[in-house]
Amino acid sequence: MLMKKYITIVDDEPDIVEMVSINLKKSGFIVDGFLDAGGFYIALKNKKPDLVILDLMLPDDDGLEICKKLKSDTAFSDIPIIILSAKSDEADKIVGLELGADDYVTKPFSPKELVARVKAILRRGERDEVTKKSVIGNEIIINEKKYEVSISGKKINLTTTEFKILALLASKKGIVFSRDQILDYLWGNEKIVIDRTIDMHIKNLRKKLGKHAHFIKNLRGIGYKIEE
């Protein structure tokens, strides 16, 4: 249940940590806030969060480096990350998404909108409870119950968003899904992100699929599909 989810906020601005904490707690979440990376890393050893809200500009570590560390560690790679930053340049957003962040929110922001994004990301992890497996090219196996993807028997680490996109495309091979359709599937009525976000996640997904990336086809101006 969303009401029991544990959210961690890492931001060096006490007012923002307090404001976000208050709004998340009102929605029933358990929340801890940290003003630096050091405190966050210590807490991470004791309790794994269900989602991390991460600032990029911290006094003791770069937020992008923290994101990179989490996504490269198998123990924490499945934790959804929302980057919360004053950096609004497209290049910063692209880097954040390429490192595996699920969303990027720029300051100033609406606390209610941020909470909506948190809920939408966490709901994605609660869908498809029935065990279901899809196979692509006889080598890529998608286990929707365990949220696992393996290639030739070797598990690969995908973010929640990457997994959901691959599972959606694999559910109807040969059928083209537009960016809007993918966004609707991921976010539903709480869709707030832009089309470019899907392109970044597809790019990351292809990198992780390696030589099997060719199964994901891009129809320029239309969308994506799985083609064997």
Backbone bond lengths (Angstrom), bond angles and torsions (degrees), N, CA, C in turn:
res aa  C-N    CA-C-N  psi(-1)  N-CA   C-N-CA  omega(-1)  CA-C   N-CA-C  phi
1 M - - - 1.459 - - 1.518 110.10 -
2 L 1.356 116.45 142.77 1.455 121.24 178.09 1.516 111.53 -59.65
3 M 1.332 117.52 -31.58 1.458 121.95 -175.98 1.522 111.87 -62.10
4 K 1.318 117.53 -21.37 1.461 120.47 -176.38 1.533 112.63 -104.61
5 K 1.306 117.23 4.91 1.456 120.29 -176.58 1.534 111.10 -72.97
6 Y 1.334 113.76 144.70 1.466 121.26 -177.89 1.523 109.90 -106.33
7 I 1.324 116.19 118.82 1.458 122.69 -176.99 1.527 109.97 -110.85
8 T 1.328 116.05 135.79 1.462 121.69 176.34 1.523 109.61 -112.77
9 I 1.325 116.42 132.33 1.464 122.24 177.28 1.520 108.14 -112.61
10 V 1.333 116.90 128.13 1.460 121.25 177.83 1.525 107.75 -122.65
11 D 1.331 116.47 105.09 1.462 121.95 -176.73 1.526 108.50 -155.12
12 D 1.335 116.73 137.78 1.468 119.29 -176.19 1.526 113.65 -83.46
13 E 1.331 117.28 2.57 1.464 121.18 177.23 1.533 109.24 -102.17
14 P 1.341 116.95 108.04 1.472 120.64 -177.64 1.524 113.48 -55.70
15 D 1.324 117.66 -37.60 1.464 120.72 -178.72 1.529 111.49 -63.53
16 I 1.332 115.78 -39.07 1.467 119.33 179.58 1.520 110.62 -70.08
17 V 1.334 116.39 -42.85 1.467 120.10 178.14 1.522 110.09 -58.69
18 E 1.324 116.08 -43.32 1.474 120.42 -179.49 1.524 111.15 -66.47
19 M 1.340 116.96 -45.66 1.463 121.11 -177.94 1.528 111.49 -62.94
20 V 1.327 116.04 -46.37 1.463 119.82 -179.61 1.535 110.55 -66.58
21 S 1.326 116.36 -40.07 1.468 121.05 179.38 1.521 111.12 -60.42
22 I 1.324 115.72 -46.04 1.465 120.79 -179.17 1.530 110.82 -59.39
23 N 1.327 116.22 -46.77 1.470 120.45 -177.80 1.523 112.06 -67.74
24 L 1.323 117.36 -37.03 1.466 119.93 177.99 1.522 111.36 -69.80
25 K 1.330 116.31 -40.14 1.465 119.98 178.84 1.520 111.27 -64.98
26 K 1.328 116.73 -34.31 1.465 120.21 177.16 1.530 110.81 -62.72
27 S 1.331 115.66 -27.63 1.461 120.55 179.23 1.525 112.21 -90.57
28 G 1.333 116.12 5.29 1.459 120.27 173.79 1.512 116.28 94.57
29 F 1.318 118.01 7.82 1.454 120.13 -179.52 1.527 111.83 -84.65
30 I 1.323 115.51 154.22 1.466 122.02 170.44 1.516 105.80 -90.53
31 V 1.330 117.70 129.37 1.457 120.42 -171.23 1.522 112.38 -132.53
32 D 1.332 115.80 138.55 1.462 122.84 169.81 1.519 107.82 -128.37
33 G 1.338 116.15 140.56 1.442 120.27 179.53 1.521 111.27 -120.18
34 F 1.325 116.79 145.20 1.464 122.41 179.66 1.523 109.49 -134.43
35 L 1.333 115.82 140.72 1.458 121.20 -177.46 1.524 112.83 -93.97
36 D 1.322 116.57 -4.78 1.464 120.27 177.60 1.522 110.60 -151.87
37 A 1.318 115.31 169.29 1.457 120.44 -178.23 1.522 112.29 -70.55
38 G 1.338 116.20 -33.63 1.459 120.27 -177.89 1.514 112.65 -57.99
39 G 1.323 116.27 -49.04 1.464 120.25 178.91 1.512 112.34 -63.70
40 F 1.324 115.85 -36.88 1.464 120.75 178.80 1.522 111.23 -64.39
41 Y 1.343 116.47 -45.26 1.466 120.64 -179.15 1.540 111.39 -62.35
42 I 1.327 116.26 -39.34 1.466 120.27 178.91 1.533 110.22 -63.30
43 A 1.339 115.88 -46.17 1.466 120.95 -179.76 1.519 111.45 -64.85
44 L 1.332 115.89 -33.72 1.463 121.11 -177.58 1.527 111.51 -62.07
45 K 1.318 116.67 -29.38 1.466 120.96 179.90 1.527 111.69 -69.37
46 N 1.331 116.06 -25.54 1.466 120.69 -175.72 1.528 113.77 -98.75
47 K 1.337 116.06 -31.04 1.466 118.84 -176.91 1.522 110.09 -150.32
48 K 1.310 115.34 126.88 1.469 120.77 -179.14 1.533 110.03 -87.81
49 P 1.326 117.72 123.43 1.468 120.13 179.73 1.524 112.18 -75.44
50 D 1.325 115.91 156.51 1.462 120.82 176.00 1.525 110.73 -83.65
51 L 1.336 116.03 -18.88 1.460 121.23 177.98 1.519 108.65 -162.81
52 V 1.335 116.55 145.27 1.463 121.83 179.26 1.526 109.77 -119.75
53 I 1.325 115.85 130.30 1.470 122.24 171.82 1.521 105.73 -102.33
54 L 1.333 117.21 117.03 1.454 121.70 -165.62 1.521 113.43 -124.96
55 D 1.327 115.78 123.89 1.462 121.46 174.21 1.527 108.71 -80.40
56 L 1.332 117.46 151.26 1.461 120.15 179.94 1.525 113.30 -86.38
57 M 1.335 116.02 -32.94 1.463 120.15 -175.04 1.526 110.49 -103.59
58 L 1.343 115.40 94.81 1.455 122.26 -179.15 1.531 109.29 -113.61
59 P 1.328 117.58 155.70 1.471 120.30 -175.47 1.523 114.99 -68.48
60 D 1.329 117.72 -26.23 1.463 119.56 -173.95 1.527 115.21 -119.55
61 D 1.320 118.28 -5.15 1.461 120.80 178.84 1.524 108.94 -162.88
62 D 1.312 116.12 154.46 1.457 120.85 178.53 1.526 109.56 -84.12
63 G 1.341 116.37 134.31 1.450 120.18 -177.91 1.515 113.60 -59.28
64 L 1.321 116.98 -35.47 1.463 119.92 178.60 1.525 111.14 -65.79
65 E 1.346 116.30 -34.99 1.460 120.34 177.53 1.529 110.74 -67.25
66 I 1.337 115.42 -38.60 1.466 119.66 177.57 1.528 109.31 -62.59
67 C 1.331 115.72 -45.00 1.465 120.95 178.62 1.521 110.22 -59.00
68 K 1.318 116.24 -44.84 1.454 121.70 -179.87 1.521 111.73 -62.17
69 K 1.346 116.56 -42.51 1.460 121.46 179.75 1.533 111.22 -63.18
70 L 1.320 115.69 -44.26 1.461 119.66 -179.09 1.527 111.15 -64.43
71 K 1.318 117.10 -43.95 1.462 121.01 -176.37 1.521 113.06 -73.47
72 S 1.328 117.02 -18.33 1.466 119.81 178.95 1.528 112.46 -95.14
73 D 1.333 116.64 -3.29 1.461 121.89 179.56 1.526 108.60 -103.82
74 T 1.312 117.51 118.86 1.471 120.99 -176.45 1.526 113.12 -59.60
75 A 1.325 117.10 -23.81 1.462 120.27 179.99 1.529 112.42 -74.12
76 F 1.336 116.40 -23.06 1.462 120.10 -174.72 1.526 114.03 -126.96
77 S 1.321 117.93 -0.59 1.463 120.96 -173.30 1.527 113.90 -64.01
78 D 1.339 117.09 -20.86 1.458 119.89 -178.50 1.522 113.09 -88.94
79 I 1.341 118.15 1.58 1.461 121.05 179.37 1.528 109.26 -76.92
80 P 1.324 118.71 120.97 1.465 120.33 176.86 1.529 110.17 -65.25
81 I 1.321 116.67 142.42 1.459 121.64 -179.71 1.521 110.30 -126.64
82 I 1.326 115.62 129.71 1.459 121.66 171.41 1.518 107.18 -110.40
83 I 1.319 116.93 117.72 1.466 120.25 177.33 1.518 108.72 -82.42
84 L 1.325 115.25 131.39 1.464 122.52 179.78 1.520 106.91 -121.09
85 S 1.331 117.31 110.26 1.463 118.52 -170.66 1.522 113.01 -148.05
86 A 1.336 114.75 153.67 1.458 121.25 174.69 1.527 110.22 -79.86
87 K 1.335 116.36 -13.21 1.467 120.73 178.78 1.525 108.86 -76.43
88 S 1.330 115.67 111.32 1.465 119.68 -175.11 1.525 113.19 -106.23
89 D 1.341 117.21 1.68 1.462 119.97 179.67 1.525 110.54 -63.87
90 E 1.330 115.88 142.91 1.464 120.42 -179.53 1.520 111.04 -59.41
91 A 1.342 116.58 -35.15 1.463 120.53 -178.68 1.520 111.30 -61.26
92 D 1.344 116.90 -40.49 1.466 120.68 178.52 1.528 110.77 -65.56
93 K 1.323 116.00 -40.57 1.459 120.01 179.12 1.526 110.72 -63.35
94 I 1.326 115.68 -43.48 1.462 120.26 -179.04 1.522 111.03 -62.50
95 V 1.349 116.23 -43.76 1.469 120.01 179.28 1.521 110.21 -61.18
96 G 1.327 116.71 -44.98 1.463 120.72 179.62 1.509 112.46 -59.29
97 L 1.325 117.09 -44.14 1.458 121.15 179.63 1.524 111.19 -69.48
98 E 1.327 116.39 -36.33 1.459 119.77 179.01 1.524 112.05 -65.97
99 L 1.332 116.22 -28.73 1.465 120.59 178.96 1.524 111.97 -80.28
100 G 1.343 116.66 -5.66 1.459 119.79 175.25 1.502 116.28 111.89
101 A 1.349 117.81 2.15 1.467 119.70 177.86 1.525 109.16 -63.48
102 D 1.327 116.23 146.21 1.461 120.68 -178.53 1.518 112.64 -86.23
103 D 1.325 116.08 -23.12 1.459 119.88 -178.92 1.522 109.19 -158.82
104 Y 1.335 116.03 162.25 1.462 122.03 -178.07 1.528 107.33 -138.43
105 V 1.316 116.77 117.08 1.464 122.40 -178.98 1.522 108.96 -115.76
106 T 1.327 116.63 129.96 1.463 120.18 -178.92 1.527 111.58 -97.39
107 K 1.324 114.61 145.86 1.459 121.38 175.65 1.523 109.25 -86.09
108 P 1.356 119.43 145.10 1.461 126.84 -5.89 1.532 111.27 -70.83
109 F 1.312 116.87 156.56 1.456 121.31 -174.71 1.522 110.30 -140.68
110 S 1.309 114.65 165.78 1.463 121.22 176.27 1.529 109.06 -92.53
111 P 1.338 118.49 120.41 1.468 120.54 178.63 1.529 112.58 -56.45
112 K 1.331 116.49 -37.97 1.462 120.27 -179.92 1.524 110.84 -65.83
113 E 1.333 116.07 -38.63 1.467 119.63 178.69 1.524 109.93 -66.77
114 L 1.341 116.71 -39.77 1.464 120.20 179.03 1.521 110.86 -62.91
115 V 1.314 117.08 -42.70 1.467 121.22 178.04 1.534 110.11 -62.15
116 A 1.336 116.69 -39.79 1.467 120.66 178.54 1.524 110.62 -62.10
117 R 1.324 116.26 -39.41 1.463 119.95 179.07 1.524 110.75 -67.30
118 V 1.325 116.52 -40.43 1.469 121.16 177.71 1.524 109.79 -59.33
119 K 1.318 116.51 -48.17 1.462 120.82 -179.03 1.527 111.67 -62.09
120 A 1.329 116.29 -42.26 1.458 120.03 -178.33 1.528 111.47 -63.99
121 I 1.325 116.59 -42.57 1.465 120.13 179.77 1.520 110.82 -65.22
122 L 1.320 116.80 -42.08 1.464 119.65 -179.13 1.520 111.77 -69.52
123 R 1.332 117.53 -32.77 1.468 120.00 177.99 1.522 111.02 -63.91
124 R 1.313 116.62 -33.14 1.462 119.26 179.66 1.523 110.99 -59.47
125 G 1.325 115.24 -32.98 1.459 119.59 -178.78 1.511 113.21 -78.74
126 E 1.340 116.81 -7.81 1.468 119.98 -177.37 1.523 112.72 -107.68
127 R 1.343 116.76 -2.07 1.462 120.06 179.45 1.524 110.91 -82.61
128 D 1.325 114.28 169.44 1.471 121.27 174.82 1.521 112.80 54.98
129 E 1.318 117.11 57.65 1.460 121.30 -178.61 1.529 112.65 -73.32
130 V 1.324 117.01 -21.16 1.462 120.17 -179.40 1.532 109.22 -76.45
131 T 1.324 115.72 135.04 1.470 120.03 179.97 1.521 109.97 -60.36
132 K 1.326 115.05 127.93 1.453 120.14 -179.45 1.519 109.04 -149.43
133 K 1.312 115.84 134.86 1.454 120.43 178.52 1.523 109.56 -123.40
134 S 1.317 114.66 138.29 1.460 120.91 174.81 1.520 107.68 -121.68
135 V 1.319 115.88 148.27 1.466 120.90 179.39 1.520 108.92 -125.04
136 I 1.345 115.70 133.96 1.459 121.54 177.72 1.527 108.20 -120.22
137 G 1.304 116.21 121.74 1.457 120.64 176.52 1.515 115.08 61.51
138 N 1.315 117.05 24.66 1.473 122.98 178.97 1.528 114.18 64.84
139 E 1.329 118.06 2.58 1.463 120.22 -178.06 1.527 113.64 -125.09
140 I 1.320 116.94 -31.29 1.467 120.54 179.92 1.524 108.57 -93.07
141 I 1.326 116.40 118.34 1.466 121.04 179.95 1.526 108.61 -113.91
142 I 1.338 115.44 127.05 1.467 122.25 179.77 1.517 108.85 -110.37
143 N 1.328 117.02 116.43 1.462 122.52 177.61 1.519 107.73 -104.77
144 E 1.331 116.80 102.11 1.462 121.33 -174.44 1.526 112.72 -73.18
145 K 1.310 117.46 -22.09 1.461 120.53 177.81 1.525 110.61 -71.83
146 K 1.320 115.95 -44.14 1.461 120.90 -177.35 1.528 113.03 -93.46
147 Y 1.333 116.07 -3.51 1.466 120.33 -176.03 1.527 110.33 54.73
148 E 1.328 115.32 49.05 1.457 121.16 -179.20 1.519 110.60 -125.82
149 V 1.324 114.84 143.93 1.453 121.29 174.53 1.528 107.27 -128.55
150 S 1.316 116.27 131.04 1.461 119.97 178.65 1.519 109.86 -128.80
151 I 1.324 114.99 147.39 1.462 121.89 177.26 1.521 107.80 -121.19
152 S 1.320 115.21 118.30 1.476 121.42 -177.52 1.525 110.69 52.76
153 G 1.335 116.04 39.34 1.453 121.58 177.01 1.512 115.46 86.38
154 K 1.329 118.08 -5.72 1.464 121.56 -178.97 1.526 110.10 -104.48
155 K 1.330 116.00 124.03 1.454 121.32 -178.04 1.523 111.10 -70.65
156 I 1.346 116.20 137.62 1.457 120.79 174.88 1.528 108.38 -114.71
157 N 1.325 115.92 148.46 1.463 120.93 -176.67 1.519 110.84 -92.76
158 L 1.317 116.05 115.83 1.456 122.09 176.60 1.520 110.04 -116.61
159 T 1.314 115.90 150.29 1.460 119.15 172.60 1.527 107.55 -73.05
160 T 1.319 117.02 166.06 1.465 120.92 179.51 1.525 110.74 -57.56
161 T 1.316 116.43 -43.05 1.464 120.56 -178.70 1.519 111.38 -65.91
162 E 1.331 116.76 -44.32 1.463 120.43 179.03 1.530 110.77 -60.46
163 F 1.324 115.46 -42.48 1.464 120.28 179.84 1.530 110.73 -61.47
164 K 1.328 116.42 -46.86 1.458 120.79 -176.93 1.523 111.38 -64.01
165 I 1.321 116.93 -38.55 1.462 120.19 178.82 1.524 110.39 -65.41
166 L 1.335 117.02 -45.70 1.463 120.69 -179.94 1.528 110.61 -63.05
167 A 1.329 116.45 -42.94 1.467 120.18 -180.00 1.525 111.31 -63.65
168 L 1.331 116.28 -39.05 1.469 120.11 179.10 1.520 110.84 -64.55
169 L 1.323 116.79 -48.83 1.464 120.15 -179.60 1.531 111.33 -62.07
170 A 1.342 116.32 -38.63 1.465 120.98 -178.86 1.528 112.16 -71.89
171 S 1.324 117.18 -21.08 1.471 120.31 -177.83 1.525 112.05 -68.21
172 K 1.333 117.02 -24.16 1.464 121.34 179.17 1.532 108.22 -141.56
173 K 1.322 114.50 77.75 1.461 119.47 -177.28 1.534 110.90 -61.16
174 G 1.304 114.89 137.96 1.456 119.93 179.13 1.513 114.09 88.61
175 I 1.341 115.99 -15.29 1.460 120.74 -179.98 1.535 109.44 -91.84
176 V 1.312 116.67 132.41 1.464 121.22 -179.17 1.527 109.92 -84.31
177 F 1.338 115.77 128.79 1.459 121.98 174.30 1.527 108.22 -105.59
178 S 1.315 116.47 123.87 1.462 119.81 177.59 1.521 109.29 -71.43
179 R 1.320 116.64 163.37 1.464 120.27 177.73 1.521 110.59 -59.97
180 D 1.329 116.92 -38.95 1.466 120.40 179.01 1.526 111.48 -64.03
181 Q 1.327 117.17 -39.13 1.460 120.69 178.53 1.530 110.65 -64.72
182 I 1.330 115.83 -40.43 1.466 119.51 178.86 1.521 110.25 -66.43
183 L 1.327 116.54 -42.92 1.467 120.60 177.68 1.525 111.04 -61.28
184 D 1.330 116.53 -42.19 1.469 120.38 178.88 1.526 110.83 -62.29
185 Y 1.328 116.39 -40.27 1.471 120.72 179.67 1.526 110.99 -64.50
186 L 1.318 116.24 -41.61 1.468 120.78 -177.02 1.517 112.31 -76.04
187 W 1.328 116.97 -39.37 1.462 120.24 -170.19 1.521 114.62 -113.75
188 G 1.334 117.85 -23.43 1.455 119.80 -178.21 1.522 111.88 62.54
189 N 1.326 116.25 -136.59 1.460 121.22 -178.63 1.522 112.98 -69.95
190 E 1.343 116.31 -11.84 1.465 119.41 -178.15 1.522 111.00 -101.88
191 K 1.342 115.62 24.83 1.455 120.83 179.20 1.525 109.79 -64.80
192 I 1.339 116.26 119.02 1.457 120.36 -177.33 1.529 110.75 -130.76
193 V 1.310 117.16 -12.85 1.459 120.56 -174.62 1.526 111.44 -83.61
194 I 1.333 116.71 173.24 1.453 122.14 -177.71 1.526 111.06 -103.37
195 D 1.331 115.84 161.91 1.457 120.90 -178.23 1.522 112.09 -56.58
196 R 1.335 116.79 -36.37 1.469 120.93 -176.39 1.528 111.03 -59.00
197 T 1.325 116.50 -28.49 1.461 120.24 179.06 1.526 111.08 -58.02
198 I 1.322 117.36 -42.12 1.460 121.69 179.94 1.524 110.02 -62.26
199 D 1.316 117.32 -42.36 1.463 120.70 179.71 1.525 111.40 -59.83
200 M 1.337 116.67 -40.29 1.460 120.30 -179.70 1.530 111.13 -66.42
201 H 1.331 116.77 -40.91 1.466 119.90 179.57 1.529 110.88 -68.13
202 I 1.320 117.11 -37.28 1.466 121.00 176.74 1.524 109.83 -63.59
203 K 1.317 116.75 -41.73 1.462 121.07 178.99 1.532 110.78 -60.08
204 N 1.344 115.98 -45.72 1.459 120.72 178.27 1.527 110.82 -63.18
205 L 1.325 115.80 -41.99 1.466 121.37 -178.94 1.516 110.81 -61.72
206 R 1.304 116.66 -43.79 1.471 120.79 178.96 1.528 111.29 -61.67
207 K 1.320 116.44 -39.77 1.469 119.93 178.83 1.524 110.48 -60.32
208 K 1.321 116.06 -43.30 1.457 120.46 -177.32 1.533 112.10 -72.31
209 L 1.323 116.79 -26.96 1.467 120.09 178.11 1.524 111.34 -78.67
210 G 1.337 116.60 -15.19 1.463 120.70 176.72 1.516 113.14 58.86
211 K 1.337 116.22 -125.89 1.464 120.67 -176.15 1.529 112.55 -67.29
212 H 1.328 116.32 -10.23 1.464 120.36 178.68 1.529 112.54 -94.90
213 A 1.330 116.59 4.21 1.464 120.99 -177.26 1.526 112.40 -61.83
214 H 1.337 116.63 -22.66 1.465 120.42 -176.85 1.528 112.77 -64.96
215 F 1.334 117.06 -15.80 1.471 119.00 178.44 1.530 111.56 -66.87
216 I 1.339 117.25 -25.24 1.464 120.89 178.42 1.526 108.41 -90.71
217 K 1.307 115.96 112.16 1.451 121.72 -178.26 1.528 110.63 -101.78
218 N 1.322 114.94 140.81 1.466 121.52 178.16 1.522 109.10 -108.75
219 L 1.312 116.78 120.77 1.459 121.31 174.41 1.518 106.82 -100.02
220 R 1.313 115.44 104.57 1.465 121.75 -172.55 1.531 111.92 -50.78
221 G 1.321 114.30 127.10 1.449 120.18 177.89 1.518 114.44 80.48
222 I 1.347 116.31 -3.93 1.477 119.74 -178.14 1.520 111.12 -116.29
223 G 1.350 116.52 -65.08 1.460 118.85 -179.28 1.518 111.70 167.07
224 Y 1.343 116.20 -146.60 1.465 121.72 -174.71 1.528 111.18 -130.71
225 K 1.352 114.31 155.90 1.453 120.07 175.66 1.527 109.68 -152.95
226 I 1.326 115.49 163.35 1.464 122.46 171.63 1.512 108.08 -97.91
227 E 1.315 116.18 127.21 1.461 119.81 179.45 1.520 108.43 -133.38
228 E 1.316 116.43 120.94 1.466 121.22 -178.38 1.516 111.12 -92.71
